[in-house]
Amino acid sequence: MNKLKSIYASAWASAVTIIIVTLTTISADLYPPFKNWLASLTGHHWVTKSWLAVILFAVLFLIFRRQNVSVGKIKKSLTALNITAILGFAAILFFYIYEFL
């Protein structure tokens, strides 16, 4: 059961982290003071976003790991992760294409 809880927790922690990192990335490019603030914390905005992702994932993993899981819940969490990863990638890709044009 511990493996199933870890799978479930990892999937949801990853999905939420992807959403936050995607929003942070786009927001930082749209609002330079936010990007500067991120850079001021660690020396570079990418490093700050990386630390944010690591810390957020770890905290969310511990929170989601406490949930009761079933095979159905695990399937839903993995589906949510796949959809979130694809949409996060597409959002950043299309944002930068739009910014380039």
Backbone as ProteinMPNN parsed JSONL, in Angstrom:
{"seq_chain_A": "MNKLKSIYASAWASAVTIIIVTLTTISADLYPPFKNWLASLTGHHWVTKSWLAVILFAVLFLIFRRQNVSVGKIKKSLTALNITAILGFAAILFFYIYEFL", "coords_chain_A": {"N_chain_A": [[0.812, -1.195, 0.0], [2.053, 1.196, 0.599], [3.604, 1.809, -1.644], [1.621, 2.373, -3.508], [0.467, 4.628, -2.334], [2.615, 6.353, -2.559], [2.862, 6.571, -5.337], [0.414, 7.793, -5.96], [0.648, 10.187, -4.44], [2.952, 11.3, -5.595], [2.093, 11.746, -8.213], [-0.012, 13.671, -7.93], [1.381, 15.721, -6.576], [3.28, 16.354, -8.491], [1.62, 17.238, -10.602], [0.38, 19.559, -9.536], [2.67, 21.071, -9.014], [3.656, 21.428, -11.615], [1.655, 23.1, -12.653], [1.983, 25.418, -11.029], [4.673, 26.142, -11.606], [4.477, 26.611, -14.354], [2.666, 28.791, -14.403], [4.187, 30.623, -12.916], [6.426, 30.944, -14.566], [5.339, 32.107, -16.926], [4.144, 34.385, -15.814], [6.394, 35.726, -14.786], [7.684, 36.501, -17.119], [5.845, 38.219, -18.194], [5.628, 40.241, -16.323], [8.068, 42.136, -15.433], [9.055, 43.173, -12.845], [8.364, 41.08, -11.111], [9.923, 38.987, -12.112], [12.437, 40.061, -11.568], [12.322, 40.094, -8.792], [12.207, 37.344, -8.262], [14.751, 36.664, -9.214], [16.303, 38.063, -7.4], [16.214, 36.56, -5.104], [17.796, 34.221, -5.325], [19.778, 34.748, -7.116], [19.315, 34.121, -9.746], [16.43, 33.92, -11.778], [15.633, 31.42, -12.774], [16.847, 29.609, -11.04], [15.537, 30.191, -8.655], [12.9, 29.434, -9.355], [13.359, 26.731, -9.682], [14.044, 25.899, -7.057], [11.624, 26.552, -5.85], [9.969, 24.68, -7.12], [11.059, 22.221, -6.205], [10.726, 22.4, -3.394], [7.944, 22.829, -3.205], [6.979, 20.462, -4.425], [7.927, 18.533, -2.565], [6.572, 19.236, -0.179], [3.873, 18.996, -0.991], [3.851, 16.303, -1.712], [4.137, 15.05, 0.792], [1.736, 15.858, 1.948], [-0.254, 14.769, 0.192], [0.363, 12.088, 0.461], [-0.804, 11.194, 2.737], [-3.376, 10.561, 2.137], [-6.077, 8.24, 1.659], [-5.914, 5.63, -0.674], [-6.931, 4.202, -3.816], [-7.092, 1.922, -6.573], [-8.547, 3.163, -8.584], [-8.38, 5.888, -7.83], [-5.666, 6.277, -8.144], [-5.355, 5.902, -10.9], [-6.816, 8.123, -11.809], [-5.223, 10.186, -10.77], [-2.842, 9.831, -12.19], [-3.75, 10.25, -14.783], [-4.5, 12.929, -14.548], [-1.967, 14.012, -14.106], [-0.685, 13.455, -16.579], [-2.274, 15.002, -18.343], [-1.901, 17.554, -17.254], [0.874, 17.883, -17.6], [1.083, 17.906, -20.405], [-0.563, 20.125, -21.046], [0.768, 22.154, -19.61], [3.263, 22.197, -20.909], [2.358, 22.924, -23.491], [1.223, 25.439, -22.946], [3.46, 27.009, -22.171], [5.04, 26.741, -24.477], [3.364, 27.866, -26.534], [3.066, 30.413, -25.467], [5.687, 31.467, -25.62], [6.078, 31.32, -28.374], [4.111, 33.138, -29.209], [5.14, 35.453, -27.971], [7.508, 35.676, -29.4], [6.644, 36.211, -31.996]], "CA_chain_A": [[0.0, 0.0, 0.0], [2.912, 2.371, 0.625], [3.978, 2.14, -3.018], [0.459, 2.996, -4.137], [0.354, 5.975, -1.776], [3.699, 7.155, -3.138], [2.493, 6.847, -6.729], [-0.674, 8.77, -5.904], [1.184, 11.455, -3.943], [3.878, 11.833, -6.6], [1.331, 12.23, -9.368], [-0.682, 14.937, -7.606], [2.394, 16.732, -6.269], [3.85, 16.764, -9.779], [0.624, 17.988, -11.366], [0.244, 20.899, -8.954], [3.945, 21.757, -9.222], [3.689, 21.834, -13.024], [0.773, 24.263, -12.805], [2.603, 26.576, -10.378], [5.869, 26.536, -12.356], [4.01, 27.18, -15.619], [2.137, 30.129, -14.118], [5.301, 31.466, -12.488], [7.248, 31.228, -15.742], [4.639, 33.057, -17.79], [3.986, 35.633, -15.058], [7.688, 36.403, -14.686], [7.992, 37.133, -18.4], [4.882, 39.3, -18.438], [5.766, 41.28, -15.303], [9.498, 42.17, -15.09], [9.39, 43.264, -11.414], [8.252, 39.742, -10.517], [11.123, 38.254, -12.535], [13.556, 40.623, -10.804], [12.191, 39.63, -7.416], [12.638, 35.939, -8.266], [16.211, 36.65, -9.371], [16.94, 38.606, -6.193], [16.219, 35.566, -4.031], [18.87, 33.224, -5.463], [20.756, 35.182, -8.103], [18.741, 33.945, -11.084], [15.022, 33.525, -11.67], [15.497, 29.982, -13.018], [17.234, 28.9, -9.817], [14.431, 30.37, -7.705], [11.79, 28.576, -9.784], [13.752, 25.343, -9.41], [13.869, 25.678, -5.621], [10.179, 26.563, -5.615], [9.436, 23.397, -7.579], [11.522, 21.148, -5.315], [10.08, 22.553, -2.082], [6.511, 22.616, -3.382], [6.759, 19.033, -4.643], [8.155, 17.793, -1.316], [5.478, 19.522, 0.757], [2.646, 18.401, -1.517], [3.992, 14.849, -1.617], [3.833, 14.654, 2.169], [0.303, 16.078, 2.176], [-1.048, 13.795, -0.566], [0.688, 10.724, 0.885], [-1.685, 10.853, 3.861], [-4.697, 10.207, 1.622], [-6.391, 6.841, 1.364], [-5.867, 5.476, -2.126], [-7.465, 3.007, -4.468], [-6.607, 1.842, -7.951], [-9.259, 4.19, -9.338], [-7.816, 7.197, -7.503], [-4.329, 6.337, -8.739], [-5.545, 6.118, -12.34], [-7.221, 9.52, -11.993], [-4.083, 11.061, -10.495], [-1.898, 9.715, -13.305], [-4.373, 10.93, -15.921], [-4.361, 14.366, -14.279], [-0.56, 14.353, -14.319], [-0.426, 13.477, -18.024], [-2.955, 16.16, -18.933], [-1.227, 18.752, -16.758], [2.181, 17.987, -18.252], [0.866, 18.298, -21.802], [-1.074, 21.497, -21.077], [1.838, 23.043, -19.154], [4.199, 22.307, -22.029], [1.714, 23.686, -24.563], [1.061, 26.83, -22.513], [4.753, 27.693, -22.257], [5.43, 26.768, -25.884], [2.58, 28.853, -27.276], [3.373, 31.736, -24.927], [6.945, 31.95, -26.189], [5.857, 31.547, -29.81], [3.374, 34.4, -29.283], [6.08, 36.521, -27.621], [8.485, 35.785, -30.477], [6.004, 36.823, -33.161]], "C_chain_A": [[0.857, 1.261, 0.0], [3.351, 2.791, -0.767], [2.83, 2.845, -3.723], [0.261, 4.418, -3.625], [1.426, 6.886, -2.357], [3.412, 7.508, -4.593], [1.438, 7.943, -6.774], [-0.144, 10.15, -5.502], [2.125, 12.098, -4.952], [3.138, 12.42, -7.788], [0.675, 13.569, -9.067], [0.312, 16.04, -7.286], [3.031, 17.247, -7.551], [2.879, 17.627, -10.567], [0.483, 19.413, -10.838], [1.524, 21.705, -9.165], [4.078, 22.231, -10.66], [2.835, 23.078, -13.237], [1.433, 25.516, -12.232], [3.828, 27.053, -11.157], [5.486, 27.156, -13.698], [3.503, 28.6, -15.407], [3.241, 31.097, -13.7], [6.165, 31.869, -13.673], [6.603, 32.282, -16.626], [4.494, 34.406, -17.088], [5.289, 36.417, -14.982], [8.063, 37.082, -15.996], [7.045, 38.278, -18.718], [5.085, 40.486, -17.495], [7.214, 41.317, -14.807], [9.819, 42.365, -13.603], [9.294, 41.913, -10.688], [9.481, 38.905, -10.864], [12.341, 38.746, -11.755], [13.521, 40.168, -9.349], [12.628, 38.169, -7.31], [14.162, 35.848, -8.338], [16.915, 37.134, -8.105], [17.044, 37.573, -5.069], [17.405, 34.61, -4.103], [19.954, 33.629, -6.454], [20.27, 35.016, -9.528], [17.322, 33.408, -10.939], [14.816, 32.035, -11.927], [15.823, 29.179, -11.761], [16.117, 29.005, -8.779], [13.251, 29.487, -8.073], [12.11, 27.106, -9.53], [13.591, 25.009, -7.931], [12.397, 25.657, -5.247], [9.575, 25.209, -5.982], [9.818, 22.261, -6.631], [10.792, 21.207, -3.973], [8.587, 22.271, -2.181], [6.199, 21.136, -3.578], [6.878, 18.259, -3.332], [7.005, 17.995, -0.329], [4.186, 18.854, 0.292], [2.69, 16.875, -1.463], [3.613, 14.372, -0.219], [2.35, 14.823, 2.488], [-0.523, 14.998, 1.485], [-0.791, 12.355, -0.124], [-0.192, 10.263, 2.045], [-3.062, 10.373, 3.409], [-4.855, 8.691, 1.51], [-6.476, 6.699, -0.152], [-6.536, 4.18, -2.561], [-6.91, 3.009, -5.882], [-7.267, 2.924, -8.802], [-8.698, 5.58, -9.09], [-6.42, 7.358, -8.112], [-4.431, 6.581, -10.24], [-5.924, 7.566, -12.623], [-6.045, 10.466, -11.775], [-3.062, 11.015, -11.629], [-2.448, 10.358, -14.576], [-4.244, 12.439, -15.756], [-2.926, 14.821, -14.512], [-0.24, 14.436, -15.804], [-1.038, 14.703, -18.681], [-2.257, 17.451, -18.521], [0.126, 18.947, -17.431], [2.037, 18.459, -19.693], [0.4, 19.746, -21.884], [-0.03, 22.509, -20.609], [2.866, 23.272, -20.242], [3.615, 23.183, -23.128], [1.58, 25.157, -24.189], [2.368, 27.598, -22.637], [5.205, 27.804, -23.708], [4.687, 27.856, -26.643], [2.802, 30.262, -26.753], [4.643, 32.283, -25.559], [6.855, 32.133, -27.701], [5.143, 32.877, -30.004], [4.305, 35.579, -28.988], [7.102, 36.743, -28.737], [7.901, 36.512, -31.676], [5.62, 38.238, -32.819]], "O_chain_A": [[0.442, 2.287, -0.537], [3.463, 3.983, -1.052], [3.048, 3.81, -4.456], [-0.076, 5.315, -4.398], [1.17, 8.061, -2.618], [3.692, 8.625, -5.029], [1.558, 8.903, -7.535], [-0.45, 11.153, -6.146], [2.095, 13.314, -5.142], [3.515, 13.471, -8.307], [0.79, 14.505, -9.858], [0.106, 17.186, -7.686], [3.292, 18.443, -7.682], [3.276, 18.641, -11.141], [0.469, 20.366, -11.617], [1.461, 22.898, -9.463], [4.568, 23.335, -10.899], [3.253, 24.007, -13.928], [1.441, 26.562, -12.881], [4.0, 28.257, -11.347], [6.109, 28.126, -14.13], [3.87, 29.51, -16.15], [3.226, 32.264, -14.093], [6.59, 33.021, -13.767], [7.257, 33.244, -17.028], [4.698, 35.452, -17.703], [5.284, 37.643, -15.101], [8.699, 38.136, -15.981], [7.413, 39.208, -19.437], [4.744, 41.617, -17.842], [7.557, 40.606, -13.862], [10.785, 41.77, -13.125], [10.058, 41.646, -9.761], [10.016, 38.197, -10.011], [13.176, 37.947, -11.331], [14.56, 39.891, -8.75], [13.338, 37.798, -6.375], [14.783, 35.064, -7.622], [18.005, 36.662, -7.78], [17.883, 37.71, -4.179], [17.961, 34.228, -3.073], [20.946, 32.917, -6.609], [20.757, 35.696, -10.431], [17.048, 32.557, -10.093], [13.906, 31.44, -11.351], [15.156, 28.191, -11.456], [15.793, 28.027, -8.106], [12.658, 28.854, -7.199], [11.218, 26.326, -9.197], [13.061, 23.952, -7.588], [11.968, 24.845, -4.427], [8.763, 24.662, -5.236], [8.977, 21.427, -6.295], [10.302, 20.191, -3.478], [8.028, 21.562, -1.345], [5.265, 20.612, -2.971], [6.028, 17.424, -3.023], [6.526, 17.039, 0.281], [3.488, 18.223, 1.085], [1.675, 16.232, -1.196], [2.863, 13.409, -0.064], [1.775, 14.017, 3.219], [-1.389, 14.381, 2.106], [-1.646, 11.491, -0.318], [-0.306, 9.064, 2.299], [-3.828, 9.838, 4.21], [-3.885, 7.964, 1.294], [-7.048, 7.553, -0.83], [-6.68, 3.224, -1.799], [-6.324, 3.996, -6.326], [-6.613, 3.534, -9.648], [-8.553, 6.368, -10.024], [-6.046, 8.45, -8.541], [-3.675, 7.38, -10.792], [-5.415, 8.17, -13.567], [-5.886, 11.439, -12.511], [-2.484, 12.04, -11.988], [-1.696, 10.944, -15.354], [-3.918, 13.147, -16.709], [-2.697, 15.901, -15.057], [0.408, 15.385, -16.245], [-0.389, 15.369, -19.487], [-2.048, 18.34, -19.348], [0.481, 20.068, -17.793], [2.793, 19.319, -20.146], [0.908, 20.515, -22.701], [0.047, 23.61, -21.155], [3.293, 24.402, -20.477], [4.288, 24.079, -23.639], [1.8, 26.031, -25.028], [2.384, 28.716, -23.151], [5.701, 28.851, -24.123], [5.305, 28.677, -27.321], [2.734, 31.218, -27.525], [4.676, 33.437, -25.988], [7.504, 33.024, -28.249], [5.526, 33.663, -30.87], [4.258, 36.594, -29.684], [7.513, 37.876, -28.987], [8.573, 37.332, -32.302], [5.063, 38.946, -33.658]]}, "name": "protein", "num_of_chains": 1, "seq": "MNKLKSIYASAWASAVTIIIVTLTTISADLYPPFKNWLASLTGHHWVTKSWLAVILFAVLFLIFRRQNVSVGKIKKSLTALNITAILGFAAILFFYIYEFL"}
